[in-house]
Amino acid sequence: KQEVTQIPAALSVPEGENLVLNCSFTDSAIYNLQWFRQDPGKGLTSLLLIQSSQREQTSGRLNASLDKSSGRSTLYIAASQPGDSATYLCAVRPSNTGKLIFGQGTTLQVKP
Amino acid sequence: NAGVMQNPRHLVRRRGQEARLRCSPMKGHSHVYWYRQLPEEGLKFMVYLQKENIIDESGMPKERFSAEFPKEGPSILRIQQVVRGDSAAYFCASSPSDSPGGYTFGSGTRLTVV
């Protein structure tokens, strides 16, 4: 059974810091892995999608990596800003299934 | 392209009433997924549908919950005889096919049972 774990559960950093959010999953048989952002009381915004054959994806100040063999992904945020404060969710799509398995999320606070 | 549209945004129901949540997928998307986010918990898969077909309902509670995606119109998640424990945010996502692409989520419906 696929399980997704995100560490840390919460993180508080001063503005300008570079930071790394971690995601691990128990079964390497996946189609892809997707990082989302969720603001309080809001929906999910897709940040990055990494297919199983890819090692990383980049969008602006965000970089996500995928190591399928070790069951790990990281989301790197460069030069953090207060507007980055949100909950970041990692989700994997297991092979041969349409559903996503979500981690519990990392709640990030970036202090001005 | 309006994205995935969910309505209503907020829904209040008394215990024992029925709740109907609607989801219109993105234009060109034929696959719809429903997820539930209970307070202080993560997102949990409920059901995966294509037009007129339930593909995977392994996450649906056995009783009171049903979902459909008719040939015409939005997908509907229906909760009969709601209880306080049904209070949650319900999110819908869509994708263009069952190929391994990404999902687009709606803004969710927040159900409160009083």
Interface residues (C-beta under 8 A of the other chain):
Chain A: Y31 N32 Q34 F36 G41 K42 G43 L44 T45 S46 L49 Q51 S52 L89 A91 R93 T97 G98 K99 L100 I101 F102 G103 Q104 G105
Chain B: H31 Y33 Y35 E41 G42 L43 K44 F45 Y48 I55 D56 S58 G59 F91 A93 S95 D98 P100 G101 G102 Y103 T104 F105 G106 S107 G108 R110
